[in-house]
Amino acid sequence: MFSLELNEDQRDLRDWVHGFASSVIRPAASEWDEREETPWPVIQEAAKIGLYGFESLATWFADQAGLSLPIAVEELFWGDAGIALALMGTGLAAAGIFAAGEPEQLAEWVPECFGTPDAPHVAAFCASEPQAGSDVAGYRTRAVYNAASDEWVINGQKAWATNGGIANVHVVTAVVDPSLGARGQAAFVVPPGTPGLSSPGKIKKHGMRASHTADVFFDDVRVPGRCLLGGRERLEKRLARAREGQSTGGQAAMATFETTRPTVGAMAVGVARAAYEYALDYAKDREAFGRKIIENQSIAFDLANMRMEIDAARLLVWRAAWMGRNNVPFTAGEGSMSKLKAGEVSVWVTERAIHILGGAGYTREHPVERMHRDAKIFTIFEGTSEIQRLVVSRAISGMHIR
């Protein structure tokens, strides 16, 4: 029997996370946006109730329908995107370990990413570089193996890393064979306190200001051989296939992004839904020219379109999440499709929300201004809208479109 109805566990999860977002995240949203600092008290509160940590993430991933993670993420980002990304940014590093690591590496490093309820940590996934964002083949950070000491020596710079520099664990993609381009890369875990890793501090951003974003520098960073995700034997086999022109089964950074794109779509849906709901309530309450402004077709039609686009985006996210969880191939770029649609819907809906509020919407007295700033990143990070269209167009055509 086909059904889109959530099961009891999924409904309970949605209500639990929504309650935390409503009672803890939303009241703190404006403060941490203004402070532009990592909201450690909120992270600790989430850790204490089991909302932030390895166990919760593992439980969400275990849902065979693939819906628990996007459901939880949507509710968190409905609360506030900046604080929610401070909570969820660690999940990207965990996804990087999951995508490339062996079971024993997951068991060792994923708990280190989160810490404990009494002493929570964050983790960072370091992929983009100053001259190579979406162009993963342009990465220049290099990792060289030292057989005598069984160490990898990493040198280079990563840009725009969520939690970069303040993370307990950094997961970094680096070039191990420059002659192979994107296929000559691997992912590494940089353990806590490793010498040579540094960061100049938090970047000032347009939105998501409660989430820490920074450049990270690697200056002769030495990590043990066991920190190569997937292990050396697996890497050598993959590189050998690449040198022979055979398929290598994917590339380190892209494997992580393919895993997380539907989740990013769920983030965008949460922000869009929050802005829509605020604008709807405002339109039902605000009077102009002797009647509620929602009684004007222009306003009512805007809200109808906003709701329709949000629901359409959510369905694309849920489809991609289900496909990813059940190993159904993205034959039409469904993961990218979900992120593309949700990201552009989020920008459009938050802009319309400001317009519905008029001058009031442009002020910080109302949260739609912050939501609009937060939404823009969804058309940029983890692959721009143009990159998502490229992925989809290549998938549906079978051609290497540039």
TANORPE-V977336 format. One record per helix or strand of 3 or more residues. SS is the DSSP state (A for helix, B for strand). FROM is the first residue (numbers start at 1). TO is the last residue. If there is no record, write none. Layout:
BEGIN
ss	from	to
SS	FROM	TO
SS	FROM	TO
END
This chain:
BEGIN
ss	from	to
A	8	35
A	40	48
A	54	62
A	67	79
A	81	100
A	103	114
B	123	126
A	136	138
B	142	146
B	151	162
B	169	175
A	178	184
B	185	190
B	213	224
A	225	227
A	232	243
A	252	285
A	293	295
A	297	325
A	334	362
A	368	379
A	385	397
END
